[in-house]
């Protein structure tokens, strides 16, 4: 297969998604190519889900500029695209006089970065906002503009909207070769035989961005992955904190946090460890102990016995420790690399910045009059139940009886929600988990995995032995079932 595009984006995380959606506002042929079988399966899924206020970023950096610009866009984006987002605010808590002095410096950095509505709070006001904090706290820096988000749901929404506006999305395609075609143009070839040509390439390949750049002879930066372990707690302790709780940061890290999530449970972490490879997602007993030691200093009621799952993610730290966004020595090849924290928050602003760079490089931008900014989100029975909107629940279930068929009892996910996600293209267990939360509760899929597999088999025709966790090589039942086995 061979096709020609104006812009080809490599990498289908939140940065690639924002760039793609921004470019789809114009009369352009835009494509995204991704090695995983679904979007958001790289750095974007192993994410703390925090929309940062912006005071952590060193003044004068790209991070500082783009994090604040990005933060301000999330109310509009969540309204347009219907993904979960809440402005909960964040507190950086101090326990010594030295830490109080550091908070004052963070406050000044935030002012330089144009962060709005920050306050330095004393002990009494801090505990009034968060009663479950340690009584040893001396004060805090409060930033109400911070928020929490479902990062994978955000990424799914961006791509659904971009595809509805003409984006070509190629999944399961590992880029193996990029060659020049004339003065300004590229040919991109994948391991699966896909060949795409494009006038411009945008490199947003996360932890592999330096490898993609090397395909066109660029070796001026290196990605140094750093692993972060995080732990999700049982939903029953989800009311421990209302805001994101930070410790006073160190020179290299924002520290290990206590994070409320948009779905209810509390998450703690992450660690921050340099690693050699790019496929180490293991969690460790040492990591768990370190995280809970720090978390319990801030919120003593937190217990490791409440952990229901753990995961690891890799940050794509670039040499220089700032975002690398811009033109390169190869005409037409644009980098959006080294997008570590606060990259999720900055992603809408990164999309706009890359669009402006392409315009300056000669890409003609003619606005589409028929661009559709809205995307309809999922109907979620659990949210209606939590809101006690039983009248709406009854109305929906009378309209579609599958909304009354429970698939995941931990999270109250129904068959209709799973089917809706499959119809939107999510056909692995991880895809469905990220799209609907099926399998994310206390039993971690012990009750619902087989039920989800039956629905996948029925809706897609994919044999049971081909149904996978996250794509080829992760099949759940890696052998053909005997006749009738699918119903046993």
RAVEN-V563188 format. One record per residue. N is the residue number from 1. SS is DSSP state (2 for helix, 1 for strand, 0 for the rest). D_CENTER is the distance of its C-alpha to the mean C-alpha in Angstrom with 1 decimal. Layout:
# RAVEN-V563188
n=(N & N)
ss=(SS & SS)
d_center=(D_CENTER & D_CENTER)
This chain:
# RAVEN-V563188
n=(1 & 2 & 3 & 4 & 5 & 6 & 7 & 8 & 9 & 10 & 11 & 12 & 13 & 14 & 15 & 16 & 17 & 18 & 19 & 20 & 21 & 22 & 23 & 24 & 25 & 26 & 27 & 28 & 29 & 30 & 31 & 32 & 33 & 34 & 35 & 36 & 37 & 38 & 39 & 40 & 41 & 42 & 43 & 44 & 45 & 46 & 47 & 48 & 49 & 50 & 51 & 52 & 53 & 54 & 55 & 56 & 57 & 58 & 59 & 60 & 61 & 62 & 63 & 64 & 65 & 66 & 67 & 68 & 69 & 70 & 71 & 72 & 73 & 74 & 75 & 76 & 77 & 78 & 79 & 80 & 81 & 82 & 83 & 84 & 85 & 86 & 87 & 88 & 89 & 90 & 91 & 92 & 93 & 94 & 95 & 96 & 97 & 98 & 99 & 100 & 101 & 102 & 103 & 104 & 105 & 106 & 107 & 108 & 109 & 110 & 111 & 112 & 113 & 114 & 115 & 116 & 117 & 118 & 119 & 120 & 121 & 122 & 123 & 124 & 125 & 126 & 127 & 128 & 129 & 130 & 131 & 132 & 133 & 134 & 135 & 136 & 137 & 138 & 139 & 140 & 141 & 142 & 143 & 144 & 145 & 146 & 147 & 148 & 149 & 150 & 151 & 152 & 153 & 154 & 155 & 156 & 157 & 158 & 159 & 160 & 161 & 162 & 163 & 164 & 165 & 166 & 167 & 168 & 169 & 170 & 171 & 172 & 173 & 174 & 175 & 176 & 177 & 178 & 179 & 180 & 181 & 182 & 183 & 184 & 185 & 186 & 187 & 188 & 189 & 190 & 191 & 192 & 193 & 194 & 195 & 196 & 197 & 198 & 199 & 200 & 201 & 202 & 203 & 204 & 205 & 206 & 207 & 208 & 209 & 210 & 211 & 212 & 213 & 214 & 215 & 216 & 217 & 218 & 219 & 220 & 221 & 222 & 223 & 224 & 225 & 226 & 227 & 228 & 229 & 230 & 231 & 232 & 233 & 234 & 235 & 236 & 237 & 238 & 239 & 240 & 241 & 242 & 243 & 244 & 245 & 246 & 247 & 248 & 249 & 250 & 251 & 252 & 253 & 254 & 255 & 256 & 257 & 258 & 259 & 260 & 261 & 262 & 263 & 264 & 265 & 266 & 267 & 268 & 269 & 270 & 271 & 272 & 273 & 274 & 275 & 276 & 277 & 278 & 279 & 280 & 281 & 282 & 283 & 284 & 285 & 286 & 287 & 288 & 289 & 290 & 291 & 292 & 293 & 294 & 295 & 296 & 297 & 298 & 299 & 300 & 301 & 302 & 303 & 304 & 305 & 306 & 307 & 308 & 309 & 310 & 311 & 312 & 313 & 314 & 315 & 316 & 317 & 318 & 319 & 320 & 321 & 322 & 323 & 324 & 325 & 326 & 327 & 328 & 329 & 330 & 331 & 332 & 333 & 334 & 335 & 336 & 337 & 338 & 339 & 340 & 341 & 342 & 343 & 344 & 345 & 346 & 347 & 348 & 349 & 350 & 351 & 352 & 353 & 354 & 355 & 356 & 357 & 358 & 359 & 360 & 361 & 362 & 363 & 364 & 365 & 366 & 367 & 368 & 369 & 370 & 371 & 372 & 373 & 374 & 375 & 376 & 377 & 378 & 379 & 380 & 381 & 382 & 383 & 384 & 385 & 386 & 387 & 388 & 389 & 390 & 391 & 392 & 393 & 394 & 395 & 396 & 397 & 398 & 399 & 400 & 401 & 402 & 403 & 404 & 405 & 406 & 407 & 408 & 409 & 410 & 411 & 412 & 413 & 414 & 415 & 416 & 417 & 418 & 419 & 420 & 421 & 422 & 423 & 424 & 425 & 426 & 427 & 428 & 429 & 430 & 431 & 432 & 433 & 434 & 435 & 436 & 437 & 438 & 439 & 440 & 441 & 442 & 443 & 444 & 445 & 446 & 447 & 448 & 449 & 450 & 451 & 452 & 453 & 454 & 455 & 456 & 457 & 458 & 459 & 460 & 461 & 462 & 463 & 464 & 465 & 466 & 467 & 468 & 469 & 470 & 471 & 472 & 473 & 474 & 475 & 476 & 477 & 478 & 479 & 480 & 481 & 482 & 483 & 484 & 485 & 486 & 487 & 488)
ss=(0 & 1 & 1 & 1 & 1 & 1 & 1 & 1 & 1 & 1 & 0 & 0 & 0 & 2 & 2 & 2 & 2 & 2 & 2 & 2 & 2 & 2 & 2 & 0 & 0 & 1 & 0 & 0 & 0 & 1 & 1 & 1 & 1 & 0 & 0 & 0 & 0 & 0 & 0 & 0 & 0 & 0 & 0 & 0 & 0 & 0 & 0 & 0 & 0 & 1 & 1 & 0 & 0 & 0 & 0 & 0 & 0 & 0 & 0 & 0 & 0 & 2 & 2 & 2 & 2 & 2 & 2 & 2 & 2 & 2 & 2 & 0 & 0 & 2 & 2 & 2 & 2 & 2 & 2 & 2 & 2 & 0 & 0 & 0 & 1 & 1 & 0 & 0 & 0 & 1 & 1 & 1 & 1 & 1 & 0 & 0 & 2 & 2 & 2 & 2 & 2 & 2 & 2 & 2 & 2 & 2 & 2 & 2 & 2 & 2 & 2 & 2 & 0 & 0 & 0 & 0 & 0 & 1 & 1 & 1 & 1 & 1 & 2 & 2 & 2 & 2 & 2 & 2 & 2 & 0 & 0 & 0 & 0 & 0 & 0 & 0 & 0 & 0 & 1 & 1 & 1 & 1 & 1 & 0 & 0 & 0 & 1 & 1 & 1 & 0 & 2 & 2 & 2 & 2 & 2 & 2 & 2 & 2 & 2 & 2 & 2 & 2 & 2 & 2 & 0 & 0 & 0 & 1 & 1 & 1 & 0 & 0 & 0 & 0 & 1 & 1 & 1 & 1 & 1 & 1 & 0 & 0 & 0 & 0 & 0 & 1 & 1 & 1 & 1 & 1 & 0 & 0 & 0 & 0 & 1 & 1 & 1 & 1 & 1 & 1 & 1 & 1 & 1 & 0 & 0 & 2 & 2 & 2 & 2 & 2 & 2 & 2 & 2 & 2 & 0 & 0 & 0 & 0 & 0 & 0 & 0 & 0 & 1 & 1 & 1 & 1 & 1 & 1 & 1 & 1 & 1 & 1 & 1 & 0 & 2 & 2 & 2 & 0 & 0 & 0 & 0 & 0 & 0 & 1 & 1 & 1 & 1 & 0 & 0 & 0 & 0 & 0 & 0 & 0 & 0 & 0 & 1 & 1 & 1 & 1 & 0 & 0 & 0 & 0 & 0 & 1 & 1 & 1 & 1 & 0 & 0 & 0 & 1 & 1 & 0 & 0 & 0 & 0 & 0 & 0 & 0 & 0 & 0 & 0 & 2 & 2 & 2 & 2 & 2 & 2 & 2 & 2 & 2 & 2 & 2 & 2 & 2 & 2 & 0 & 0 & 0 & 0 & 0 & 2 & 2 & 2 & 1 & 1 & 1 & 1 & 1 & 1 & 1 & 1 & 1 & 1 & 1 & 1 & 0 & 0 & 0 & 0 & 0 & 1 & 1 & 1 & 1 & 0 & 0 & 0 & 0 & 0 & 1 & 1 & 1 & 1 & 1 & 0 & 0 & 0 & 0 & 0 & 2 & 2 & 2 & 2 & 2 & 2 & 2 & 2 & 2 & 2 & 2 & 2 & 2 & 2 & 2 & 2 & 2 & 2 & 0 & 0 & 0 & 0 & 0 & 0 & 1 & 0 & 0 & 0 & 0 & 0 & 0 & 0 & 0 & 0 & 0 & 0 & 0 & 0 & 2 & 2 & 2 & 2 & 2 & 2 & 0 & 0 & 0 & 2 & 2 & 2 & 2 & 2 & 2 & 2 & 2 & 2 & 2 & 0 & 2 & 2 & 2 & 2 & 0 & 1 & 1 & 1 & 0 & 0 & 0 & 0 & 1 & 1 & 2 & 2 & 2 & 2 & 2 & 2 & 2 & 2 & 2 & 0 & 0 & 0 & 0 & 0 & 2 & 2 & 2 & 2 & 2 & 2 & 2 & 2 & 0 & 0 & 0 & 0 & 0 & 0 & 0 & 0 & 0 & 0 & 0 & 0 & 2 & 2 & 2 & 2 & 2 & 2 & 2 & 2 & 2 & 2 & 2 & 2 & 0 & 0 & 0 & 2 & 2 & 2 & 0 & 1 & 0 & 0 & 0 & 0 & 0 & 0 & 1 & 0 & 0 & 0 & 0 & 0 & 0 & 0 & 0 & 0 & 2 & 2 & 2 & 0)
d_center=(30.4 & 30.4 & 29.1 & 29.1 & 26.6 & 26.5 & 23.0 & 21.1 & 17.5 & 16.6 & 13.0 & 10.7 & 7.2 & 6.2 & 9.4 & 11.5 & 10.6 & 11.8 & 14.7 & 15.7 & 15.8 & 17.7 & 20.2 & 20.7 & 22.5 & 25.3 & 27.8 & 26.2 & 25.5 & 21.8 & 20.2 & 17.0 & 17.6 & 15.3 & 16.6 & 14.7 & 15.9 & 12.8 & 9.9 & 6.4 & 8.7 & 8.6 & 7.0 & 3.4 & 4.6 & 6.7 & 5.3 & 7.8 & 6.4 & 9.3 & 10.6 & 13.3 & 16.9 & 17.7 & 20.7 & 19.2 & 19.1 & 22.6 & 24.6 & 25.3 & 22.2 & 19.8 & 17.1 & 19.4 & 20.2 & 16.8 & 15.0 & 17.8 & 18.0 & 14.3 & 14.6 & 17.6 & 16.1 & 13.7 & 16.8 & 17.9 & 14.7 & 14.1 & 17.8 & 17.9 & 15.0 & 15.3 & 11.9 & 12.1 & 12.3 & 15.0 & 16.7 & 17.8 & 18.7 & 18.6 & 21.7 & 22.5 & 25.5 & 28.5 & 31.2 & 33.7 & 35.5 & 33.9 & 30.4 & 31.7 & 32.7 & 29.3 & 27.8 & 30.4 & 29.2 & 25.6 & 27.0 & 28.9 & 25.9 & 24.0 & 27.1 & 27.3 & 23.6 & 24.7 & 22.6 & 24.3 & 25.9 & 25.5 & 28.2 & 29.7 & 30.7 & 33.3 & 33.4 & 34.7 & 32.2 & 29.2 & 30.5 & 31.2 & 27.5 & 26.4 & 29.4 & 27.9 & 27.5 & 30.1 & 33.4 & 33.7 & 31.2 & 33.1 & 30.8 & 27.3 & 25.5 & 24.0 & 21.6 & 21.2 & 18.9 & 15.9 & 13.6 & 11.1 & 8.5 & 6.9 & 3.2 & 4.6 & 7.7 & 7.0 & 6.4 & 9.4 & 11.3 & 11.3 & 12.6 & 15.0 & 16.4 & 16.7 & 18.5 & 20.7 & 21.7 & 22.7 & 19.9 & 20.9 & 18.1 & 19.2 & 17.3 & 18.8 & 20.3 & 20.4 & 21.9 & 25.1 & 27.1 & 27.2 & 30.6 & 32.2 & 34.1 & 36.5 & 36.2 & 32.6 & 30.8 & 29.0 & 29.0 & 26.0 & 26.7 & 24.6 & 25.7 & 26.2 & 28.7 & 26.7 & 28.1 & 26.7 & 28.4 & 27.0 & 28.5 & 25.3 & 22.4 & 19.2 & 17.7 & 13.9 & 14.0 & 12.0 & 14.2 & 16.7 & 17.2 & 20.6 & 21.8 & 21.1 & 23.0 & 25.8 & 26.5 & 28.0 & 29.7 & 27.4 & 27.3 & 27.0 & 23.8 & 22.4 & 19.0 & 19.5 & 16.8 & 16.5 & 15.4 & 14.1 & 15.1 & 14.0 & 16.0 & 15.6 & 18.9 & 21.0 & 20.6 & 24.2 & 23.4 & 20.6 & 22.9 & 23.5 & 21.6 & 20.6 & 18.9 & 16.6 & 19.3 & 19.4 & 22.3 & 24.1 & 22.2 & 23.9 & 24.5 & 21.6 & 19.0 & 17.9 & 19.1 & 18.2 & 17.0 & 17.6 & 14.7 & 15.3 & 12.6 & 12.8 & 14.1 & 16.9 & 16.8 & 16.6 & 14.6 & 16.3 & 15.6 & 14.6 & 17.4 & 17.6 & 19.7 & 20.6 & 21.0 & 23.1 & 21.3 & 17.9 & 17.8 & 18.4 & 15.9 & 18.8 & 19.1 & 22.5 & 25.1 & 25.4 & 21.7 & 22.0 & 25.3 & 24.1 & 21.1 & 23.4 & 26.2 & 24.1 & 22.6 & 26.1 & 27.6 & 25.5 & 25.5 & 28.4 & 27.9 & 24.8 & 25.9 & 24.6 & 26.5 & 23.9 & 21.1 & 20.2 & 17.6 & 16.2 & 13.6 & 13.2 & 10.7 & 12.0 & 11.8 & 13.5 & 16.2 & 18.8 & 22.4 & 23.2 & 20.0 & 19.0 & 17.0 & 19.1 & 19.2 & 22.4 & 25.3 & 26.7 & 30.2 & 29.6 & 30.1 & 27.4 & 24.8 & 22.0 & 19.6 & 16.1 & 15.8 & 15.2 & 12.0 & 11.3 & 10.8 & 11.1 & 9.4 & 6.5 & 9.8 & 11.8 & 10.2 & 12.7 & 15.5 & 14.7 & 15.1 & 18.4 & 19.5 & 19.3 & 21.1 & 23.8 & 24.2 & 24.8 & 27.3 & 29.1 & 29.3 & 31.2 & 28.7 & 30.4 & 28.3 & 30.0 & 28.2 & 27.9 & 29.9 & 28.3 & 24.6 & 22.9 & 20.3 & 19.8 & 17.9 & 19.0 & 16.7 & 17.6 & 20.7 & 19.9 & 23.1 & 21.9 & 21.0 & 24.4 & 26.1 & 24.6 & 25.8 & 29.1 & 29.3 & 31.5 & 33.2 & 30.1 & 29.3 & 32.9 & 32.7 & 29.6 & 31.0 & 34.4 & 32.8 & 30.9 & 32.1 & 29.1 & 27.3 & 29.9 & 29.2 & 27.0 & 25.0 & 22.9 & 25.1 & 22.9 & 20.4 & 22.9 & 21.2 & 23.9 & 24.9 & 24.5 & 20.8 & 20.4 & 22.7 & 20.9 & 17.6 & 19.8 & 21.5 & 18.2 & 18.0 & 16.1 & 18.8 & 17.6 & 17.4 & 13.8 & 12.9 & 15.0 & 13.7 & 10.1 & 11.9 & 14.7 & 14.3 & 17.5 & 18.3 & 16.1 & 19.1 & 22.0 & 23.4 & 20.2 & 21.5 & 25.1 & 26.3 & 24.2 & 23.3 & 26.7 & 26.6 & 23.3 & 24.9 & 28.0 & 26.2 & 24.4 & 27.8 & 29.5 & 27.1 & 26.5 & 29.6 & 27.7 & 29.9 & 28.9 & 29.2 & 26.6 & 23.9 & 21.2 & 18.3 & 16.1 & 18.7 & 22.2 & 23.3 & 21.5 & 24.0 & 24.7 & 28.4 & 29.4 & 32.9 & 34.6 & 35.4 & 39.0 & 40.3 & 39.4 & 36.8 & 34.0 & 35.8 & 37.2)
